Amino acid sequence: MANTTASSTTESSSGLDRFFKISERGSTMGREIRGGLVTFVTMAYIVVLNPLIIGSFTADPNNPATHDDAFGDILPAGQVAAVTALVAGVMTILFGLVANFPFALATGLGINAFVAYSIAPQMSWAAAMGLVLLNGVVVLILVLTGVRTMVFHAVPASLKSAIAVGIGLFITLIGLVDAGFVRRLPDAANTTVPVGLGINGSIASWPTFVFVIGLIITGILVAKRVKAAILIGVLATTVIAIIVEAIVNAGPSAGTNPKGWNLGYPALPDNVVGAPNLSLLGNFNFDAWVQVPVITAVLFLFTLVLTDFFDTIGTMTGLGKEAGLLDADGRLPNTGKALFMDGLGAVAGGAASSSSNTVYIESASGIAEGARTGLANIVTGLLFIAAMFFTPLYAAVPVEAAAPALIVVGVLMMAQIKEIDFTDFTIALPAFLTIVVMPFTYSIANGIGAGFISYVLLRVATGKARGTHPLIWIVAILFAVYFAIGPIEAAIG
């Protein structure tokens, strides 16, 4: 019996290896499992964060935490958390099976804020989610017609490298802000300094102190090439956070306590398991076209498509380069399948009222642990599905414990800067703008837009217009319209 079991296990492992091409990509089962676990740990915060952005804990219109639509209705935070975990889990698994890349999906940050603060206040939540679903349908059409893949491949190699570097800086800033190491100044409107270090120029809170300790621990582990360094760093920092909180009682931030924990609370929860409420599934309609002027609905849809379109291209380019999956021409194999699944994530997100789901840059943390195939996605996806039932337990991991992983990944992605030719200013300026605009505007799409527009303008001004791919021209024009949506809407309205 022992020999039979061993043989069965070997055949099973061999089958997985062939299906996911684990050995072919220089990976192992252990690396894929670790990578999938690390990716989940670094991006699972979305299960808590998304309800804070599009959901509400109360229907009180006088409460600043209430995000109601044009009719005064809200999306209950608990229900948003459940569908956020469900859609992220299902789409991440499907992406791994179909595209075979270690790129996990979840509700897109930026898009969810746009839906919550710009779209929903002018219509019902159901109508807003209907627009998100339509956005996904448009993206899928662009994929099926080959337009999205063509644009993906038309991006110059140096701009692809700049996108990777910019994303590295972007997620670094996300980590620093989430941990409270970088904060907006209270009187930012009356000073030339918009952000500062901690509170009053010092690391004056225990959560931020825990982040610093976690960053040091994780950095040392990575420098010593310890396997599962990032995962060990996150878990160790969580343990430290629980101990610190038990001693000092810093408490949650809740928007009123700057020295508290931002997201997640480092203490053992009262309940470990809870049944998910999936009532928001299918809670969408297409009434946006009658609830607001048609031109407004069109501009909302255009903005969603453009943001979804290029955030994904930038993210997958950066992840592909980090994982060493790009071919000799700097192209990602199976791009069409990957982009199709990403578009399907937008459809699923709208249909479930979790907002558009897209590839997450935090997948780079799993890649840094050695993940190279879709098997890592299976692990990440199953953990997301489990998170529907164990949200109280997950909440014990504060974002300050996961933030060090984002900083380390940012360092790793910065290495791509050496592939940019800064001696050619027609490349240097667009690459530089791509890199800096992303973190400075908190948007991957904005950085790509600035890079594309400046690239085309400089190519024209230096007589190199003929060597510029036609699709780059189209994209640059679309981004110019994107940046001018406010004035255009005002002029038409």
C-alpha positions in Angstrom: 0.0 0.0 0.0 2.8 2.4 0.8 4.4 2.0 -2.7 1.0 2.5 -4.3 0.4 5.7 -2.3 3.9 7.0 -3.2 3.3 6.3 -6.8 -0.1 8.0 -6.8 1.4 11.1 -5.2 4.3 11.2 -7.7 1.8 11.0 -10.6 -0.4 13.7 -9.1 2.6 16.0 -8.6 3.7 15.2 -12.1 0.3 16.1 -13.5 0.3 19.4 -11.6 3.8 20.1 -12.8 2.8 19.5 -16.4 -0.5 21.5 -16.2 1.1 24.5 -14.5 4.6 24.2 -16.1 6.1 24.4 -12.6 9.5 22.9 -13.4 9.6 24.5 -16.9 9.5 27.9 -15.2 12.1 27.0 -12.7 9.8 26.8 -9.7 8.7 24.1 -7.2 5.5 23.1 -5.5 6.8 24.6 -2.2 7.6 28.0 -3.8 4.2 28.1 -5.5 2.3 27.4 -2.2 4.5 29.9 -0.3 4.0 32.5 -3.0 0.3 32.0 -3.0 0.1 32.4 0.7 2.3 35.5 0.8 0.2 37.1 -2.0 -3.0 36.5 0.0 -1.4 37.9 3.2 -0.3 41.1 1.5 -3.5 41.8 -0.4 -6.2 40.3 1.9 -6.6 43.8 3.4 -9.0 44.5 0.6 -11.6 42.3 2.4 -11.5 45.0 5.2 -10.7 48.0 3.1 -13.3 47.7 0.3 -16.2 47.8 2.8 -14.7 51.0 4.2 -14.7 52.6 0.7 -17.9 51.5 -0.9 -19.8 50.1 2.1 -21.2 51.7 5.3 -21.6 50.5 8.9 -24.6 52.8 9.4 -27.4 54.5 7.4 -27.0 57.7 9.4 -26.6 60.6 6.8 -24.9 62.7 9.5 -22.1 60.1 9.9 -19.0 60.8 7.8 -18.4 57.0 7.4 -21.8 56.7 5.6 -21.4 56.3 1.8 -25.0 56.6 0.5 -26.1 56.9 -3.1 -28.4 59.5 -4.7 -31.4 57.9 -3.0 -29.9 57.6 0.5 -29.3 53.9 0.3 -26.0 52.1 1.4 -24.2 48.9 0.9 -23.9 47.1 4.3 -20.2 46.7 5.1 -20.5 43.1 6.2 -22.2 42.2 2.9 -19.5 44.0 0.9 -16.8 42.1 2.8 -18.4 38.8 1.9 -18.7 39.5 -1.8 -15.3 41.1 -2.0 -13.7 37.9 -0.7 -15.9 35.6 -2.8 -15.2 37.4 -6.2 -11.5 37.8 -5.4 -11.3 34.0 -4.6 -13.2 32.8 -7.6 -11.6 35.1 -10.2 -8.1 34.5 -8.8 -8.5 30.7 -9.2 -10.0 31.1 -12.7 -7.1 33.4 -13.7 -4.6 30.8 -12.5 -6.3 27.9 -14.3 -6.8 29.8 -17.6 -3.8 32.2 -17.9 -1.4 30.2 -15.7 0.3 33.3 -14.1 0.7 34.0 -10.4 -1.3 37.2 -10.7 -4.1 37.4 -8.1 -7.3 39.5 -8.6 -9.4 41.6 -6.2 -11.4 44.8 -6.1 -9.4 47.5 -7.8 -8.3 50.4 -5.5 -9.0 53.7 -7.2 -11.8 52.3 -9.3 -13.8 51.5 -6.1 -13.2 55.0 -4.8 -14.3 56.5 -8.1 -17.5 54.5 -7.9 -18.1 55.5 -4.3 -17.3 59.2 -4.5 -18.1 60.2 -8.1 -20.7 57.8 -9.5 -22.9 56.5 -6.7 -23.8 60.0 -5.4 -25.5 60.7 -8.7 -27.4 57.4 -9.0 -28.4 54.3 -7.2 -25.7 51.8 -6.1 -27.3 49.2 -8.3 -27.0 51.5 -11.3 -23.4 52.3 -10.5 -22.5 48.6 -10.3 -24.3 48.2 -13.7 -21.8 50.7 -15.2 -19.0 48.7 -13.6 -20.4 45.6 -15.3 -20.7 47.4 -18.7 -17.1 48.5 -18.3 -16.1 44.9 -18.1 -18.1 44.0 -21.1 -16.4 46.8 -23.1 -13.0 45.6 -22.0 -13.8 42.0 -23.0 -14.8 43.2 -26.5 -11.5 45.0 -26.8 -9.8 41.8 -25.8 -11.7 39.5 -28.2 -11.1 41.9 -31.1 -7.4 41.9 -30.3 -7.2 45.6 -29.6 -6.2 45.3 -26.0 -3.4 42.7 -26.7 -2.1 44.9 -29.6 -1.9 47.9 -27.3 -0.1 45.8 -24.7 2.5 44.7 -27.2 2.9 48.2 -28.7 4.2 49.8 -25.5 8.0 50.5 -26.0 10.3 48.4 -23.8 11.7 51.4 -21.9 8.2 52.6 -21.0 7.4 49.0 -19.8 10.4 49.2 -17.5 9.4 52.6 -16.3 5.9 51.3 -15.6 7.4 48.6 -13.4 9.6 51.1 -11.5 6.6 53.5 -11.1 4.5 50.7 -9.7 7.3 49.8 -7.3 7.3 53.4 -5.9 3.5 53.4 -5.9 3.1 50.3 -3.7 5.9 51.6 -1.5 3.9 54.8 -0.9 0.8 52.7 -0.2 2.8 50.7 2.4 4.2 53.9 4.0 0.8 55.6 4.2 -1.1 52.5 5.4 1.5 52.1 8.2 1.2 55.8 9.2 4.9 56.4 8.5 3.8 59.0 5.9 0.7 61.1 6.7 -1.1 64.1 5.3 -0.5 67.2 7.3 -3.6 68.5 9.1 -3.0 72.0 7.6 -1.9 70.8 4.2 -4.0 73.4 2.5 -2.1 76.2 4.3 1.5 74.9 3.8 3.8 74.0 1.0 4.4 70.6 2.6 1.5 68.3 1.9 2.8 65.2 3.7 5.2 64.5 6.6 6.8 61.9 8.7 4.4 60.2 11.2 2.7 62.6 13.6 4.4 66.0 14.0 7.5 64.8 12.3 8.1 61.7 14.4 7.1 58.1 14.7 4.8 58.9 17.5 2.5 55.8 17.4 2.9 52.2 18.5 1.4 50.8 15.2 4.0 52.8 13.1 6.8 51.6 15.5 5.6 48.0 14.9 5.8 48.7 11.1 9.4 49.9 11.4 10.4 46.8 13.4 8.6 44.6 10.8 10.4 46.3 8.0 13.8 45.8 9.7 13.0 42.1 10.3 11.7 41.5 6.8 14.7 43.3 5.3 17.2 41.3 7.2 15.5 38.0 6.3 15.5 39.0 2.6 19.1 40.1 2.7 20.0 36.7 4.2 18.1 35.0 1.5 15.9 33.1 4.0 13.1 31.1 2.3 9.6 32.5 2.8 11.3 35.7 4.1 8.4 38.0 3.4 5.8 35.6 4.8 7.9 35.1 8.0 8.2 38.8 8.2 4.5 39.4 8.1 3.7 36.7 10.6 6.4 37.8 13.0 5.3 41.4 12.8 1.7 40.3 13.5 2.8 38.5 16.6 4.7 41.6 17.7 1.7 43.7 17.0 -0.6 41.5 19.2 1.9 41.7 22.1 2.4 45.4 21.8 -1.4 46.0 21.7 -1.9 43.9 24.7 0.5 46.0 26.6 -0.2 49.6 25.4 -3.9 49.4 24.3 -3.4 51.7 21.3 -6.8 50.9 20.0 -8.2 51.1 16.5 -7.9 54.4 14.5 -11.6 54.6 13.5 -10.7 57.9 11.8 -10.5 59.8 15.1 -7.5 58.2 16.8 -4.3 59.0 14.8 -2.2 56.8 17.1 -4.4 53.7 16.6 -4.2 50.8 14.2 -5.5 51.7 10.7 -7.0 48.4 9.4 -7.3 45.2 11.3 -6.9 44.9 15.0 -4.0 42.9 16.6 -6.0 41.0 19.2 -7.6 37.6 19.2 -11.2 38.0 18.0 -14.3 37.0 20.0 -15.5 34.9 17.1 -13.4 33.0 14.6 -16.0 31.8 12.1 -19.0 33.6 10.7 -21.5 32.7 7.9 -21.1 35.1 5.0 -24.0 37.3 3.8 -24.1 37.2 0.0 -27.3 39.2 -0.5 -25.5 41.7 -2.8 -25.0 39.1 -5.5 -26.9 40.2 -8.6 -27.8 43.6 -7.1 -27.2 45.6 -10.2 -29.2 47.2 -13.1 -28.7 49.5 -16.1 -30.7 52.4 -14.9 -27.7 54.8 -15.0 -28.8 55.8 -18.5 -32.1 57.2 -17.2 -31.0 58.4 -13.7 -28.3 60.8 -15.1 -27.8 62.5 -18.5 -26.6 60.1 -21.2 -23.4 62.1 -21.7 -22.6 61.8 -17.9 -23.1 58.1 -18.0 -20.9 57.8 -21.1 -18.1 59.8 -19.5 -18.4 57.7 -16.3 -18.1 54.5 -18.5 -15.3 55.9 -20.5 -13.3 56.7 -17.3 -13.9 53.3 -15.9 -12.8 51.6 -19.1 -9.7 53.7 -19.5 -8.6 53.3 -15.9 -9.3 49.5 -15.9 -7.6 49.1 -19.3 -4.3 50.7 -18.4 -4.0 49.9 -14.7 -4.1 46.2 -15.8 -1.6 46.7 -18.6 0.8 48.5 -16.3 0.4 46.0 -13.5 0.8 42.9 -15.6 3.8 44.4 -17.3 5.5 45.1 -14.0 4.6 41.6 -12.6 5.7 39.8 -15.8 9.1 41.5 -15.7 9.5 40.8 -12.0 8.7 37.1 -12.5 10.9 36.8 -15.6 8.0 35.7 -17.7 8.4 38.2 -20.6 9.9 36.9 -23.8 12.9 38.3 -25.7 10.7 41.0 -27.1 9.4 42.0 -23.7 6.0 40.4 -24.3 4.0 38.4 -21.9 2.9 35.0 -23.3 -0.8 34.2 -23.2 -1.5 37.9 -22.9 -4.9 37.5 -24.6 -6.1 35.0 -22.0 -4.8 37.1 -19.1 -6.4 40.2 -20.3 -9.7 38.4 -21.0 -9.8 37.0 -17.4 -9.0 40.5 -16.1 -12.0 41.9 -18.1 -14.2 39.1 -16.7 -13.1 40.2 -13.2 -14.7 43.6 -13.9 -18.0 41.9 -15.0 -18.0 39.7 -11.9 -17.2 42.6 -9.6 -20.1 44.6 -11.0 -22.5 41.7 -10.9 -21.6 41.1 -7.2 -21.5 44.8 -6.1 -17.9 44.5 -5.0 -16.7 46.9 -7.8 -14.4 46.0 -10.6 -11.9 43.2 -9.9 -8.4 43.5 -11.5 -4.9 42.1 -11.3 -3.2 43.2 -8.1 0.3 44.6 -7.9 0.6 43.0 -4.5 1.0 39.7 -6.4 4.7 40.8 -6.7 5.2 39.8 -3.1 4.3 36.2 -4.0 6.5 36.4 -7.0 9.3 37.5 -4.8 8.8 34.3 -2.8 9.3 32.3 -6.0 5.8 31.9 -7.4 5.9 31.6 -11.2 2.7 29.8 -12.2 -1.1 29.7 -11.7 -0.8 27.2 -8.9 0.0 30.0 -6.6 -3.3 31.6 -7.6 -5.2 28.5 -6.6 -3.7 28.8 -3.1 -4.5 32.6 -2.9 -8.0 32.1 -4.3 -8.9 29.3 -1.8 -7.7 31.5 1.0 -9.9 34.3 -0.2 -12.9 32.0 -0.3 -12.0 30.8 3.2 -11.7 34.5 4.3 -15.5 34.8 3.8 -15.9 32.6 6.8 -12.9 33.7 8.8 -13.0 37.4 8.4 -13.0 38.0 12.2 -9.7 36.0 12.4 -8.1 37.9 9.5 -8.9 41.2 11.2 -6.3 40.3 13.8 -3.6 41.0 11.2 -3.1 44.8 11.1 -2.1 46.5 7.8 1.0 47.7 9.6 2.2 44.1 9.6 1.6 43.6 5.9 3.1 47.0 4.9 6.7 46.0 5.2 6.2 43.4 2.5 5.1 46.2 0.1 8.2 48.2 0.8 10.5 45.2 0.2 8.7 44.5 -3.1 9.1 48.1 -4.1 12.8 47.8 -3.6 12.9 44.7 -5.8 10.9 46.3 -8.6 13.1 49.4 -8.6 15.9 47.3 -10.1 14.1 47.6 -13.5 15.3 51.2 -13.7 18.6 50.1 -15.1 17.0 49.0 -18.3 15.8 52.5 -19.2 18.0 54.5 -21.6 18.3 57.9 -19.9 20.8 59.1 -22.5 17.9 59.5 -24.9 15.7 62.3 -23.6 12.8 61.3 -25.8 12.8 58.2 -23.6 14.1 59.7 -20.4 11.4 62.3 -19.8 8.4 60.0 -20.6 10.0 57.3 -18.4 10.6 59.7 -15.6 7.0 61.1 -15.7 5.6 57.6 -15.8 7.7 56.7 -12.7 6.9 59.8 -10.6 3.3 60.6 -11.5 2.1 57.2 -10.3 3.0 57.6 -6.6 2.5 61.4 -6.6 -1.1 61.1 -8.0 -1.8 57.8 -6.3 -2.8 56.3 -9.7 -1.1 53.8 -12.1 -3.3 55.0 -15.0 -2.2 58.7 -14.5 1.5 57.7 -14.7 1.0 55.7 -17.8 -1.0 58.5 -19.4 1.7 61.1 -18.6 4.3 58.8 -20.1 2.4 58.1 -23.3 1.5 61.7 -24.0 5.0 63.0 -23.4 6.5 60.2 -25.5 4.3 61.0 -28.5 4.9 64.8 -28.2 8.7 64.4 -28.0 8.8 61.9 -30.9 6.9 64.4 -33.1 9.1 67.3 -32.0 12.3 65.4 -32.8 11.2 64.1 -36.2 10.7 60.5 -35.0 6.9 60.4 -35.4 7.0 57.7 -38.2 8.7 55.3 -35.8 5.9 55.5 -33.3 3.3 52.7 -33.3 -0.1 54.0 -34.4 -1.8 52.5 -31.3 0.5 54.6 -29.1 -0.9 57.7 -30.9 -4.5 56.5 -30.2 -3.7 55.8 -26.6 -2.0 59.1 -26.1 -5.1 60.9 -27.5 -7.4 58.9 -25.3 -5.4 59.8 -22.3 -5.5 63.5 -23.3 -9.3 63.2 -23.3 -9.2 61.3 -20.0 -7.2 64.1 -18.3 -9.6 66.7 -19.7 -12.9 64.9 -18.8 -13.8 67.5 -16.2 -13.6 70.5 -18.5 -15.3 68.5 -21.3 -18.2 67.5 -19.1 -18.5 71.1 -17.9 -18.5 72.4 -21.4 -21.1 69.9 -22.6 -23.3 70.2 -19.5 
